[in-house]
């Protein structure tokens, strides 16, 4: 296959045929197309775009490059995916909660990326928890208990694995068609009939502009619907951290408390909204109000927390953490960060907080880095809150004085206190998108 003419055509604004895209991805996955040529193609896509039929062929080649889950016909299989944020532990609450309502949930998640946390790292804060399940193990566990929470294995979309690593080092991560194809290739490999996507917007999101977030959402909806997976997107705010806890073990503890009905209001609002969509997709009910009642009942009865313990046990973890979250890793030092003045909290910048967690060891700066699960923050105020000088704004969880200083410097940058309350934060959930169109909430 001659690659240079394909690169030149895309560079000049032309299009590749579906067969050319399928051939290119097949040859690249097999190692017969070098990284430098694929890098040129990715940059051409970033700069010149890609037509819908091209993207459809690219996606098909990516998810068919490996094995796919098959749960058989006539069964609803539903998952959720978030584009990532700071303090976003919704998946840890949502998977067992929806499974407790009788829905099959094979939840494939990722690790931390940049300043954003990763569901797998939060799960692995649970002693013994194993996220590296084979697809056969996933299928058997979902059949048995209704849910598995796992990471992308070498079996799943190996083309995406190679392309993602290449995008990360060639400045092509932000290409919306490539983001959409990456996410959807893994989700379609799960054999889903329904998917709920949480697309973050705001200063702490990868999509900082509303127009980009909506375009990404529409693109993924089209890809899902074209492949028999009904797809719904909620646009949610990431101009401040979600919930109180930020950091792996701290967020896992908050997720456990949320499953017991003790979660922060903003976290539970997003969780319930996405849970309702998942129950509707699974045809548990056609009434959103009834779906919400079912979710609340699963938490109130204890079934949701019990389901999480069941998942933990099935995947080699210690289920006792559900009854005693104190068994999770912790950091020995607690330092209070206080307000430097009287006024109103006008900003809590999530990127600064997320980057600080990484710098403290709670994320990876290199692939081989070992994660310190215990470090992080608890943010005790929200934008718009009135504070006085000396009032606590956050608690730092750290192991060393150096980590404390990193944290304080980050919080100095993250918090803004002003005389007036200023502009309100973004609406927590602003849009709902489906094949029917865009609904402003």
C-alpha positions, 0 to 999 in steps of 0.5 A: 500500500502506497501511503505517501499519496494518501497523506498528500491527498488529505494534506491538500484537503481531499478525502480517502475512500473507506477502503483506503482508511480500512487498509491504512489502519490494518497496515498500521496496526500490523506494523507495516506503516511507520509511525512517522507516516501515520503522524503526518496523516494524523496532522493532516486530519487535524488541519484539514478535517475528515468527511463523515464516511471517512470517519465511519470507515476509520472507526470501523477499522479501529474497533474491528482491529481487535476482539469484541464482547458479545453478550448475545441478542435480545439483551440491553448492554449499557455503559457510560463514559466521561471525557475527564475532569477533576474530582469526577468520580461519577463512574465509581458510583454509577456502575454499581448503582445502575447494575443494582437496578438490574442493568448489565454494565460492562464499564471500560475505563481509563487511567489519569490523563494530563490533569484529569483523574482516571477511574482505574487509578481510583479503583486500584486504590482499593487493596487488591482490586484487579482492573486487568480483566480479559474479555472472557472474564468481563463477559462471565462477571457481567453475566453473573453479577451484572457489572465489571469495571475494567481497563482496555486490554490488548484484545480491545481496539489495538489500533486505537492503543497505537494511535492514541500513543502517537497522538499524545506525542505529536500534538494531535490529541485535540482533533475532534474526529480522532477523539470521537473515534478513539472513545467510540472504538473502545465502547463499540468493542464492548458490544453495547446497545446504549451509551451515555456520554458525559462531555465536560466543558469549561476551564478544567475540561479538554473541550474548553469551548461550548462549540467544540464540546457540542461538535464532539458530542454530535460526532459521537452520537452519529458514530454510535447510532450508525453502529446500532448503539443508541447514544445520549450525551450530557454536557456538564460543567468542569469550571470547578472540581466535582464533589469535595474530594480530589485524589484517588483514594479520597475520591473512592471514599467519597464514591462509597459514601455516595452509594450510601446516600452521603454524597455531595449534592453536585456529584449526586445530581450528575450521577442521577442524571446519567443514571436516569439516561442509562435506565431509559436506554435499557428500557427499565422504564420509559419515565425519567421520574420512575427511573430517578425513583429506582436509583434513589431506592437502590441507594436508600435500600443499601443495594447499590453499596452491596453491589459495589462490594460484590464487584470489588470481591469478584475482582480480587479487592477487599470488599470490607472497604465499603463498610470501612473506607478507612481501609483505603490508603491515606496520607499522614499529613493534613494541612488546612488551607485558609482564606487570605481575606474576606470576600467571595469565592469567585473561582476554583480552577480545576486544572491547577488542582489536578496538576498539583495532584500529579506533581504530588505523585497522585498521577503519572508524569511518565508511563512507568510512574507508580501512583501515590493513592493517598495524596490529594485535596478536600475542597470545602467551599464552592464558587459564590460562597462568602468567606472570612479571612482565616476560614478553611477553604481546603484540606491538603492530604500529603506525605511530605513537607515538599508535597504540602508546599506544592499543594499550597502553591497550587491552591494559591493559583486555583482560588480567587477571592474578591469583594463581589460574588462575580459571575455565577459558575457554569450550569452543572448540566447544561445540554442534553444531546441525542439523535433527535437534536440538542436540548438546552436544560 
